[in-house]
Amino acid sequence: MFTPLGFLQVLLIPVKVLIFAILYPFQGGVPGKYVDDFKRSLVLVICRAALKLPPQDKGMLSFLSVDYILNTIMKFMHPELTKLNNFGKKYDNQSYWIVEAPNRSKHDPILIYLHGGVYYFGVSPPQIEGILGIYHLLESNKRKKLSILVLDYKLASKGHPMPAQLGDLVTLYKKLVDEGNDNIQLIGDSAGGNLAITFLQHLRISNEKLPYPRNLVLISPWCKIVPDASDHTPGHTFFDNDAFDILCWENSKGFLIDPTPLMGSTDPRSLTISPGNCTYNYSDWEDIPTLNEPGYSTFVILGENEALRDDILRWCQFSLKSPIPLKIESCGPEEKVFIKNDPTSAKTKVVIEPDGIHDGAMVVETDLIQLLDENPNTTVESLDDDRYFGMIEIVNFLNNVL
């Protein structure tokens, strides 16, 4: 059941929506990129309200099972786009196929989707729509060999604090490897990005001898779980971007005050929990093949106006040797992108979406599914470069490395 505070806050969500709708013609939407976009601003208003809920109440909102989302909601809403081999079929206790390539070989790519949601919220229909959109926008020769799994990891809001989610990913990954699959890739947004990054460290420090992911796609990865009080001071993005982003200090400072609902007694100062809460050292990342060796690749996208921009760019500086500075306000467009195509190293791309927000591709750009419903032959080249900036970048990168 909801706590009294949580119940009250849930009741207030439609009130906030109504107030927003009334005021929109006079003051516009959420400041920033979507100030003139009613629908996307409304999404941000609702998400901010949901993030304000107490931890246990966030779990109450995650009442739809992944099985129901895939096999009932998605198949009803997108009947043509879900006509994929084994769509919605369970692979193991914690994962489901979005698509399993027909007659796939053990060398064909398997992409594991790690969803965001601060480890409190389960996977949502829009996130599945986002992954479906990415898949259908890929070049046909890339699609035909690609399989995608979604990991339905256990939630901290339902009694499974960190690092339970890492354990779920390790279990799935080992099963795939034990079956002979040798081309496993990860895509994660927000908390899912944290899970992907900490998984690399798990492989590095454990004795399990598992192969590293071939490709890594990180969408606004949550690199630093517990913020510092100084993060909410002028000159830091948690302060400067507070009005623009889906994440705000009011909803994030709880991890500073009391992180136990999220991680129990686990110390956040661990590379397998929160790298950003550790002292960064280049040596902790230099021997990870996914980030450094030929034949591997890493892609990172973040928003210019997101609260976590400082944390993400700092991680990129140490793990990927990105030259993008934390203070980007005086940088030109070419300085907000880092690309490394050195044949002696892993392919790397770090890109900052102009005026973008946290996890924009998987929060607001998932409405591209409507374009695909209307025309399944929609191509990435036909999309609006600004409206679907993140999706275009992700699809183009995957087309390049798959």
Beta strands, then each sheet from edge to edge (+ up, - down):
strand 1: 90-92
strand 2: 95-99
strand 3: 110-114
strand 4: 147-151
strand 5: 184-189
strand 6: 215-219
strand 7: 297-303
strand 8: 337-340
strand 9: 347-353
sheet 1: 1+ 2- 4+ 3+ 5+ 6+ 7+ 9+ 8-
end
